[in-house]
Amino acid sequence: MAIDNSDIHHGDFEKIACIVFISVSPAFLIARFASRILAKQVGNDDWAALAAFIFTMACNIQTLAAFSFGWGRHKNNLNSKQLRTCLILHYGFQLTYKLAVGLNKASILLLYLRIMPQQFYRLSIYVLLTVVGLFAFATVIAGIFQCIPVDKAWDKAKPGHCYNLVDAWYSNAVFSITTDFLILLLPMHMVYKLQRAKREKFLLYAVFGFGFFITFTSIMRFFALKSAKNPDTTYDITSGFWSVIEINIGVIVISLPPLRTLLSRQFSFFNRSRNRTDRGPYHAHSDEPSQLVTIGGSGPRSQTRKKGEPDGSEEELVTGVNGVRVMDGSILKKTEFVISEGSVREGDGDDQGVLKPWENHAR
């Protein structure tokens, strides 16, 4: 029987996506770690992002390997060895995909723990982390044993039974979209409650709003799952394409907030932006210090940074009230001084040249 080669380029769109992401995604992760290392702030969210990246790259590699065996072509155009290999790689993709999705969410939530000191938000984050972690574990176990015996997942002629994969994928997609929205709304609610200038709040909305791209791809994948109902499993791969897009966009998006530190060291624009934010509405002789809200950046400061104090990362999301800066569960008192032109000798205890903003001074 002659082989129909009209479908030989059918899956090129997914193949190209994998190649592009394999080329681009590592740059974002490397930049993320470079930024954190410069700021000496590598944390659990970074390690979760690294793990998500590893499993995402595993998905990309498995997909490209499957294409070399006929993935994207009609099942009838493949021999038994090609079909078996494609199904084995597809089986592995399902497991690594679930881990990549769960770790992407975990990385975002662990980042929130660094910048949200309020008890309500931290409790919500811990609940979401637990739910996401347990669900990822459950779906991986379910994926491993989708067929009994296990190898029936790629050897369809073998006696045994498999549960309805498409129904399970729809359930997983609904859960993923729901948690995406909850993760997205959590910081939005916090920013909404801040008493800040509209411009500053808009910038914060924009930073956290990058997460919407992950939610969008999850929704697109949900609608693409209808392609998984096609018995020609190797040919109709639209849902697989959106799975690749979802996890790779996730890796890129979770790496964006930490890049502010790296960019601020290279481009003066980010330093100027940081300086404007730091100054805020505070005036040298006002009675109330400004409430700072900053995320990222490492521009010049008027205050001297002590060892251990965060230096220009998203960990500096500050919700200060009346001069109290709250960060990562701790409270740092910020007091602004205005240095007069009078001489102050270092180490002699003479602070008469320092004007205190809470006192009235005639000029």
C-alpha positions as a Markdown table, in Angstrom:
| # | Residue | x | y | z |
|---|---|---|---|---|
| 1 | Met | 0.0 | 0.0 | 0.0 |
| 2 | Ala | 1.3 | 3.4 | -1.0 |
| 3 | Ile | 2.0 | 5.9 | 1.8 |
| 4 | Asp | 0.2 | 9.2 | 1.6 |
| 5 | Asn | 2.8 | 12.0 | 2.2 |
| 6 | Ser | 0.3 | 14.9 | 1.9 |
| 7 | Asp | 0.3 | 15.2 | 5.7 |
| 8 | Ile | 4.1 | 15.3 | 6.1 |
| 9 | His | 4.1 | 19.0 | 7.1 |
| 10 | His | 0.8 | 19.0 | 9.0 |
| 11 | Gly | 2.4 | 19.3 | 12.4 |
| 12 | Asp | 5.0 | 21.9 | 11.5 |
| 13 | Phe | 3.3 | 24.6 | 13.6 |
| 14 | Glu | 3.9 | 22.7 | 16.8 |
| 15 | Lys | 7.4 | 21.7 | 15.7 |
| 16 | Ile | 8.3 | 25.4 | 15.0 |
| 17 | Ala | 6.8 | 26.4 | 18.4 |
| 18 | Cys | 9.0 | 23.9 | 20.2 |
| 19 | Ile | 12.2 | 25.0 | 18.4 |
| 20 | Val | 11.4 | 28.7 | 19.1 |
| 21 | Phe | 10.8 | 28.1 | 22.8 |
| 22 | Ile | 13.9 | 25.9 | 23.2 |
| 23 | Ser | 15.9 | 28.8 | 21.8 |
| 24 | Val | 14.2 | 31.6 | 23.8 |
| 25 | Ser | 13.0 | 30.2 | 27.1 |
| 26 | Pro | 16.5 | 29.5 | 28.5 |
| 27 | Ala | 17.5 | 33.2 | 28.0 |
| 28 | Phe | 14.6 | 34.3 | 30.3 |
| 29 | Leu | 15.5 | 31.8 | 33.0 |
| 30 | Ile | 19.2 | 32.7 | 32.9 |
| 31 | Ala | 18.4 | 36.4 | 33.1 |
| 32 | Arg | 16.1 | 35.6 | 36.1 |
| 33 | Phe | 18.9 | 33.9 | 38.0 |
| 34 | Ala | 21.4 | 36.5 | 37.0 |
| 35 | Ser | 19.1 | 39.2 | 38.4 |
| 36 | Arg | 18.6 | 37.3 | 41.6 |
| 37 | Ile | 22.2 | 36.5 | 42.1 |
| 38 | Leu | 23.2 | 40.1 | 41.6 |
| 39 | Ala | 20.7 | 41.1 | 44.3 |
| 40 | Lys | 21.7 | 38.1 | 46.4 |
| 41 | Gln | 18.1 | 37.0 | 46.7 |
| 42 | Val | 17.8 | 33.5 | 45.2 |
| 43 | Gly | 14.8 | 31.9 | 46.8 |
| 44 | Asn | 12.4 | 29.0 | 46.7 |
| 45 | Asp | 10.4 | 30.6 | 43.9 |
| 46 | Asp | 13.5 | 30.6 | 41.7 |
| 47 | Trp | 14.1 | 26.9 | 42.3 |
| 48 | Ala | 10.5 | 26.1 | 41.5 |
| 49 | Ala | 10.9 | 28.1 | 38.3 |
| 50 | Leu | 14.1 | 26.1 | 37.5 |
| 51 | Ala | 12.2 | 22.8 | 38.0 |
| 52 | Ala | 9.3 | 24.1 | 35.9 |
| 53 | Phe | 11.8 | 25.0 | 33.1 |
| 54 | Ile | 13.4 | 21.5 | 33.2 |
| 55 | Phe | 10.1 | 19.8 | 32.8 |
| 56 | Thr | 9.0 | 22.2 | 30.1 |
| 57 | Met | 12.1 | 21.6 | 28.2 |
| 58 | Ala | 11.5 | 17.8 | 28.6 |
| 59 | Cys | 8.1 | 18.4 | 27.0 |
| 60 | Asn | 9.6 | 20.3 | 24.1 |
| 61 | Ile | 12.2 | 17.6 | 23.5 |
| 62 | Gln | 9.7 | 14.8 | 23.7 |
| 63 | Thr | 7.5 | 16.6 | 21.2 |
| 64 | Leu | 10.3 | 17.1 | 18.7 |
| 65 | Ala | 11.4 | 13.5 | 19.1 |
| 66 | Ala | 7.9 | 12.4 | 18.4 |
| 67 | Phe | 7.9 | 14.4 | 15.1 |
| 68 | Ser | 10.9 | 12.4 | 13.9 |
| 69 | Phe | 8.7 | 9.2 | 14.3 |
| 70 | Gly | 5.7 | 10.6 | 12.5 |
| 71 | Trp | 3.9 | 12.7 | 15.0 |
| 72 | Gly | 1.5 | 15.0 | 13.2 |
| 73 | Arg | 0.8 | 12.5 | 10.5 |
| 74 | His | -2.2 | 10.2 | 10.0 |
| 75 | Lys | -2.0 | 7.1 | 12.0 |
| 76 | Asn | -2.5 | 4.9 | 9.0 |
| 77 | Asn | 0.7 | 6.3 | 7.5 |
| 78 | Leu | 2.9 | 5.1 | 10.3 |
| 79 | Asn | 4.2 | 1.6 | 10.9 |
| 80 | Ser | 3.7 | -0.2 | 14.2 |
| 81 | Lys | 7.1 | 0.8 | 15.5 |
| 82 | Gln | 6.6 | 4.5 | 14.7 |
| 83 | Leu | 3.1 | 4.5 | 16.2 |
| 84 | Arg | 4.3 | 2.8 | 19.4 |
| 85 | Thr | 7.2 | 5.2 | 19.8 |
| 86 | Cys | 4.9 | 8.2 | 19.3 |
| 87 | Leu | 2.5 | 6.9 | 21.9 |
| 88 | Ile | 5.3 | 6.3 | 24.4 |
| 89 | Leu | 6.6 | 9.9 | 23.9 |
| 90 | His | 3.1 | 11.2 | 24.2 |
| 91 | Tyr | 2.7 | 9.3 | 27.5 |
| 92 | Gly | 5.9 | 10.9 | 28.8 |
| 93 | Phe | 4.7 | 14.3 | 27.6 |
| 94 | Gln | 1.5 | 14.0 | 29.7 |
| 95 | Leu | 3.4 | 13.4 | 32.9 |
| 96 | Thr | 6.0 | 16.1 | 32.4 |
| 97 | Tyr | 3.4 | 18.6 | 31.3 |
| 98 | Lys | 1.4 | 18.1 | 34.5 |
| 99 | Leu | 4.6 | 18.7 | 36.6 |
| 100 | Ala | 5.5 | 21.8 | 34.5 |
| 101 | Val | 2.1 | 23.3 | 35.0 |
| 102 | Gly | 2.1 | 22.7 | 38.8 |
| 103 | Leu | 5.6 | 24.1 | 39.3 |
| 104 | Asn | 4.8 | 27.2 | 37.2 |
| 105 | Lys | 1.9 | 27.9 | 39.6 |
| 106 | Ala | 4.0 | 27.1 | 42.6 |
| 107 | Ser | 6.8 | 29.5 | 41.5 |
| 108 | Ile | 4.3 | 32.4 | 41.2 |
| 109 | Leu | 2.8 | 31.6 | 44.7 |
| 110 | Leu | 6.2 | 31.4 | 46.3 |
| 111 | Leu | 7.0 | 34.8 | 44.8 |
| 112 | Tyr | 3.9 | 36.1 | 46.4 |
| 113 | Leu | 5.1 | 34.9 | 49.8 |
| 114 | Arg | 8.1 | 37.1 | 49.4 |
| 115 | Ile | 6.1 | 40.2 | 48.8 |
| 116 | Met | 2.9 | 39.8 | 50.7 |
| 117 | Pro | 3.3 | 40.0 | 54.5 |
| 118 | Gln | -0.4 | 40.4 | 55.3 |
| 119 | Gln | -1.8 | 37.4 | 57.1 |
| 120 | Phe | -4.9 | 37.1 | 54.9 |
| 121 | Tyr | -2.8 | 36.9 | 51.7 |
| 122 | Arg | -0.2 | 34.5 | 53.1 |
| 123 | Leu | -2.9 | 32.2 | 54.4 |
| 124 | Ser | -4.6 | 32.3 | 50.9 |
| 125 | Ile | -1.2 | 31.5 | 49.3 |
| 126 | Tyr | -0.5 | 28.5 | 51.5 |
| 127 | Val | -4.0 | 27.1 | 50.8 |
| 128 | Leu | -3.4 | 27.5 | 47.1 |
| 129 | Leu | 0.0 | 26.0 | 47.3 |
| 130 | Thr | -1.4 | 23.0 | 49.1 |
| 131 | Val | -4.2 | 22.5 | 46.6 |
| 132 | Val | -2.0 | 23.0 | 43.5 |
| 133 | Gly | 0.6 | 20.6 | 44.9 |
| 134 | Leu | -1.8 | 17.9 | 45.8 |
| 135 | Phe | -3.6 | 18.2 | 42.5 |
| 136 | Ala | -0.4 | 18.0 | 40.6 |
| 137 | Phe | 0.6 | 14.9 | 42.5 |
| 138 | Ala | -2.8 | 13.2 | 42.0 |
| 139 | Thr | -2.8 | 13.9 | 38.3 |
| 140 | Val | 0.7 | 12.6 | 37.8 |
| 141 | Ile | -0.3 | 9.3 | 39.6 |
| 142 | Ala | -3.5 | 9.1 | 37.6 |
| 143 | Gly | -1.5 | 9.7 | 34.4 |
| 144 | Ile | 1.0 | 7.0 | 35.2 |
| 145 | Phe | -1.9 | 4.5 | 35.7 |
| 146 | Gln | -4.2 | 5.7 | 33.0 |
| 147 | Cys | -4.2 | 2.2 | 31.7 |
| 148 | Ile | -4.0 | -1.2 | 33.5 |
| 149 | Pro | -1.5 | -2.7 | 32.6 |
| 150 | Val | 0.5 | 0.5 | 32.3 |
| 151 | Asp | 2.0 | -0.4 | 28.9 |
| 152 | Lys | -1.4 | -0.6 | 27.3 |
| 153 | Ala | -1.1 | 3.3 | 27.1 |
| 154 | Trp | 1.2 | 2.8 | 24.1 |
| 155 | Asp | 0.3 | -0.8 | 23.1 |
| 156 | Lys | -3.4 | -0.6 | 22.3 |
| 157 | Ala | -3.6 | -4.2 | 21.2 |
| 158 | Lys | -2.7 | -5.4 | 24.7 |
| 159 | Pro | -5.6 | -6.7 | 26.9 |
| 160 | Gly | -6.6 | -4.4 | 29.7 |
| 161 | His | -8.5 | -1.2 | 30.1 |
| 162 | Cys | -7.9 | 2.6 | 30.2 |
| 163 | Tyr | -10.0 | 5.4 | 31.7 |
| 164 | Asn | -11.4 | 8.1 | 29.5 |
| 165 | Leu | -8.4 | 10.4 | 29.0 |
| 166 | Val | -10.4 | 13.2 | 27.3 |
| 167 | Asp | -12.8 | 13.6 | 30.2 |
| 168 | Ala | -9.8 | 13.7 | 32.6 |
| 169 | Trp | -8.1 | 16.3 | 30.5 |
| 170 | Tyr | -11.2 | 18.5 | 30.5 |
| 171 | Ser | -11.4 | 18.3 | 34.3 |
| 172 | Asn | -7.7 | 19.1 | 34.6 |
| 173 | Ala | -8.2 | 22.1 | 32.3 |
| 174 | Val | -11.1 | 23.5 | 34.4 |
| 175 | Phe | -9.0 | 23.2 | 37.6 |
| 176 | Ser | -6.0 | 24.8 | 35.9 |
| 177 | Ile | -8.1 | 27.8 | 34.6 |
| 178 | Thr | -9.8 | 28.2 | 38.0 |
| 179 | Thr | -6.5 | 28.3 | 39.9 |
| 180 | Asp | -5.0 | 30.6 | 37.3 |
| 181 | Phe | -7.7 | 33.1 | 37.9 |
| 182 | Leu | -7.3 | 32.9 | 41.7 |
| 183 | Ile | -3.5 | 33.3 | 41.4 |
| 184 | Leu | -4.1 | 36.3 | 39.1 |
| 185 | Leu | -6.7 | 38.0 | 41.3 |
| 186 | Leu | -4.8 | 37.7 | 44.6 |
| 187 | Pro | -2.3 | 40.5 | 43.9 |
| 188 | Met | -4.9 | 42.5 | 42.0 |
| 189 | His | -7.0 | 42.7 | 45.2 |
| 190 | Met | -3.9 | 43.8 | 47.2 |
| 191 | Val | -3.0 | 46.5 | 44.7 |
| 192 | Tyr | -6.7 | 47.7 | 44.6 |
| 193 | Lys | -6.6 | 48.3 | 48.4 |
| 194 | Leu | -3.4 | 50.3 | 48.3 |
| 195 | Gln | -3.8 | 54.1 | 48.7 |
| 196 | Arg | -1.5 | 55.0 | 45.9 |
| 197 | Ala | -1.4 | 57.3 | 42.9 |
| 198 | Lys | -3.2 | 55.9 | 39.9 |
| 199 | Arg | 0.0 | 55.7 | 37.8 |
| 200 | Glu | 1.7 | 53.6 | 40.4 |
| 201 | Lys | -1.2 | 51.3 | 40.8 |
| 202 | Phe | -1.5 | 50.9 | 37.1 |
| 203 | Leu | 2.2 | 49.9 | 36.9 |
| 204 | Leu | 1.6 | 47.3 | 39.6 |
| 205 | Tyr | -1.5 | 46.0 | 37.8 |
| 206 | Ala | 0.6 | 45.7 | 34.6 |
| 207 | Val | 3.4 | 43.7 | 36.4 |
| 208 | Phe | 1.0 | 41.2 | 37.9 |
| 209 | Gly | -1.2 | 41.2 | 34.8 |
| 210 | Phe | 1.5 | 39.3 | 32.9 |
| 211 | Gly | -0.1 | 36.2 | 34.5 |
| 212 | Phe | -3.1 | 36.7 | 32.3 |
| 213 | Phe | -1.1 | 35.4 | 29.3 |
| 214 | Ile | -0.9 | 32.0 | 31.1 |
| 215 | Thr | -4.6 | 32.0 | 31.8 |
| 216 | Phe | -5.3 | 32.9 | 28.2 |
| 217 | Thr | -3.3 | 29.9 | 26.9 |
| 218 | Ser | -5.0 | 27.6 | 29.4 |
| 219 | Ile | -8.4 | 28.7 | 28.1 |
| 220 | Met | -7.3 | 28.2 | 24.5 |
| 221 | Arg | -6.1 | 24.7 | 25.4 |
| 222 | Phe | -9.5 | 24.0 | 26.9 |
| 223 | Phe | -11.3 | 24.7 | 23.7 |
| 224 | Ala | -8.7 | 22.8 | 21.7 |
| 225 | Leu | -9.2 | 19.6 | 23.7 |
| 226 | Lys | -12.0 | 18.7 | 21.3 |
| 227 | Ser | -9.3 | 17.6 | 18.9 |
| 228 | Ala | -8.3 | 14.9 | 21.4 |
| 229 | Lys | -11.6 | 13.2 | 20.7 |
| 230 | Asn | -10.4 | 12.4 | 17.2 |
| 231 | Pro | -9.3 | 8.7 | 17.0 |
| 232 | Asp | -6.5 | 9.7 | 14.7 |
| 233 | Thr | -4.4 | 10.7 | 17.7 |
| 234 | Thr | -1.2 | 11.3 | 15.9 |
| 235 | Tyr | -2.7 | 13.6 | 13.4 |
| 236 | Asp | -5.1 | 16.0 | 15.2 |
| 237 | Ile | -2.6 | 17.6 | 17.6 |
| 238 | Thr | -4.1 | 21.0 | 18.2 |
| 239 | Ser | -4.5 | 20.4 | 22.0 |
| 240 | Gly | -0.9 | 19.3 | 22.2 |
| 241 | Phe | 0.2 | 22.5 | 20.5 |
| 242 | Trp | -1.6 | 24.7 | 23.1 |
| 243 | Ser | -0.1 | 22.5 | 25.8 |
| 244 | Val | 3.3 | 23.4 | 24.5 |
| 245 | Ile | 2.4 | 27.1 | 24.3 |
| 246 | Glu | 0.9 | 27.1 | 27.8 |
| 247 | Ile | 3.9 | 25.8 | 29.7 |
| 248 | Asn | 6.5 | 27.7 | 27.7 |
| 249 | Ile | 4.6 | 31.0 | 28.1 |
| 250 | Gly | 4.4 | 30.1 | 31.8 |
| 251 | Val | 8.2 | 29.8 | 32.1 |
| 252 | Ile | 8.7 | 33.2 | 30.4 |
| 253 | Val | 6.0 | 35.0 | 32.4 |
| 254 | Ile | 7.2 | 33.8 | 35.8 |
| 255 | Ser | 10.7 | 35.1 | 34.9 |
| 256 | Leu | 9.6 | 38.6 | 34.0 |
| 257 | Pro | 9.2 | 40.3 | 37.5 |
| 258 | Pro | 12.7 | 39.4 | 38.7 |
| 259 | Leu | 14.3 | 40.9 | 35.6 |
| 260 | Arg | 13.8 | 44.5 | 36.9 |
| 261 | Thr | 17.0 | 44.4 | 38.9 |
| 262 | Leu | 19.1 | 43.3 | 35.9 |
| 263 | Leu | 17.5 | 45.9 | 33.6 |
| 264 | Ser | 17.9 | 48.7 | 36.1 |
| 265 | Arg | 21.7 | 48.0 | 36.1 |
| 266 | Gln | 21.9 | 48.3 | 32.4 |
| 267 | Phe | 19.4 | 50.9 | 31.4 |
| 268 | Ser | 19.0 | 54.3 | 33.0 |
| 269 | Phe | 15.2 | 54.4 | 32.2 |
| 270 | Phe | 14.5 | 51.8 | 34.9 |
| 271 | Asn | 16.6 | 53.8 | 37.4 |
| 272 | Arg | 14.7 | 57.0 | 36.7 |
| 273 | Ser | 11.4 | 55.1 | 37.1 |
| 274 | Arg | 12.6 | 53.7 | 40.4 |
| 275 | Asn | 13.7 | 57.1 | 41.6 |
| 276 | Arg | 10.4 | 58.7 | 40.8 |
| 277 | Thr | 8.6 | 55.9 | 42.7 |
| 278 | Asp | 10.9 | 56.1 | 45.7 |
| 279 | Arg | 10.4 | 59.9 | 46.0 |
| 280 | Gly | 6.6 | 59.5 | 45.8 |
| 281 | Pro | 4.5 | 62.4 | 47.2 |
| 282 | Tyr | 6.8 | 62.9 | 50.2 |
| 283 | His | 8.1 | 66.4 | 50.8 |
| 284 | Ala | 11.1 | 67.1 | 52.9 |
| 285 | His | 9.2 | 68.8 | 55.7 |
| 286 | Ser | 5.9 | 67.0 | 55.6 |
| 287 | Asp | 4.5 | 65.5 | 58.7 |
| 288 | Glu | 3.9 | 62.0 | 57.2 |
| 289 | Pro | 6.4 | 59.9 | 55.3 |
| 290 | Ser | 5.1 | 58.6 | 52.0 |
| 291 | Gln | 3.7 | 55.2 | 51.5 |
| 292 | Leu | 6.1 | 53.4 | 49.1 |
| 293 | Val | 5.0 | 50.9 | 46.6 |
| 294 | Thr | 7.9 | 49.6 | 44.5 |
| 295 | Ile | 8.5 | 46.5 | 42.6 |
| 296 | Gly | 12.0 | 45.7 | 41.3 |
| 297 | Gly | 14.7 | 48.1 | 40.4 |
| 298 | Ser | 18.0 | 48.9 | 42.0 |
| 299 | Gly | 18.5 | 52.5 | 41.3 |
| 300 | Pro | 20.3 | 55.0 | 43.6 |
| 301 | Arg | 18.8 | 55.5 | 47.0 |
| 302 | Ser | 18.9 | 58.3 | 49.5 |
| 303 | Gln | 19.0 | 55.7 | 52.3 |
| 304 | Thr | 22.0 | 53.6 | 53.2 |
| 305 | Arg | 21.2 | 49.9 | 52.6 |
| 306 | Lys | 22.2 | 47.7 | 55.5 |
| 307 | Lys | 23.4 | 44.2 | 54.9 |
| 308 | Gly | 20.5 | 41.8 | 54.3 |
| 309 | Glu | 18.1 | 44.5 | 53.2 |
| 310 | Pro | 16.6 | 43.7 | 49.8 |
| 311 | Asp | 18.3 | 45.4 | 46.9 |
| 312 | Gly | 16.1 | 46.1 | 44.0 |
| 313 | Ser | 13.9 | 43.1 | 43.3 |
| 314 | Glu | 10.2 | 42.4 | 43.3 |
| 315 | Glu | 10.7 | 41.5 | 47.0 |
| 316 | Glu | 10.6 | 45.3 | 47.5 |
| 317 | Leu | 6.9 | 45.4 | 46.9 |
| 318 | Val | 6.2 | 47.6 | 49.9 |
| 319 | Thr | 2.9 | 48.6 | 51.5 |
| 320 | Gly | 4.0 | 51.1 | 54.0 |
| 321 | Val | 1.7 | 53.1 | 56.1 |
| 322 | Asn | 2.8 | 56.1 | 58.2 |
| 323 | Gly | 6.5 | 55.4 | 57.6 |
| 324 | Val | 6.4 | 51.7 | 58.4 |
| 325 | Arg | 7.6 | 49.5 | 55.6 |
| 326 | Val | 6.4 | 45.9 | 55.7 |
| 327 | Met | 8.3 | 43.4 | 53.7 |
| 328 | Asp | 8.5 | 39.6 | 53.7 |
| 329 | Gly | 7.0 | 39.3 | 57.1 |
| 330 | Ser | 9.3 | 41.9 | 58.8 |
| 331 | Ile | 8.8 | 45.5 | 59.6 |
| 332 | Leu | 11.4 | 48.1 | 58.7 |
| 333 | Lys | 11.1 | 51.7 | 60.0 |
| 334 | Lys | 11.9 | 54.2 | 57.3 |
| 335 | Thr | 12.7 | 57.8 | 58.5 |
| 336 | Glu | 13.7 | 60.4 | 56.0 |
| 337 | Phe | 16.3 | 63.0 | 57.1 |
| 338 | Val | 17.2 | 66.3 | 55.4 |
| 339 | Ile | 20.8 | 67.2 | 55.8 |
| 340 | Ser | 21.5 | 70.8 | 56.3 |
| 341 | Glu | 24.6 | 72.6 | 55.1 |
| 342 | Gly | 25.9 | 72.7 | 58.6 |
| 343 | Ser | 28.9 | 70.5 | 59.3 |
| 344 | Val | 28.4 | 67.2 | 61.0 |
| 345 | Arg | 31.5 | 65.5 | 62.2 |
| 346 | Glu | 31.5 | 61.8 | 61.7 |
| 347 | Gly | 31.4 | 59.9 | 65.0 |
| 348 | Asp | 31.0 | 62.9 | 67.3 |
| 349 | Gly | 27.3 | 62.4 | 68.0 |
| 350 | Asp | 26.5 | 65.9 | 66.8 |
| 351 | Asp | 23.1 | 65.7 | 65.0 |
| 352 | Gln | 22.1 | 69.3 | 65.2 |
| 353 | Gly | 22.6 | 69.6 | 61.4 |
| 354 | Val | 19.9 | 67.0 | 60.8 |
| 355 | Leu | 16.4 | 68.3 | 60.4 |
| 356 | Lys | 13.7 | 65.9 | 61.5 |
| 357 | Pro | 10.6 | 65.9 | 59.4 |
| 358 | Trp | 8.3 | 65.6 | 62.4 |
| 359 | Glu | 9.6 | 68.9 | 63.9 |
| 360 | Asn | 8.8 | 72.4 | 62.7 |
| 361 | His | 11.8 | 74.4 | 61.6 |
| 362 | Ala | 11.9 | 78.0 | 60.7 |
| 363 | Arg | 13.9 | 78.9 | 57.7 |
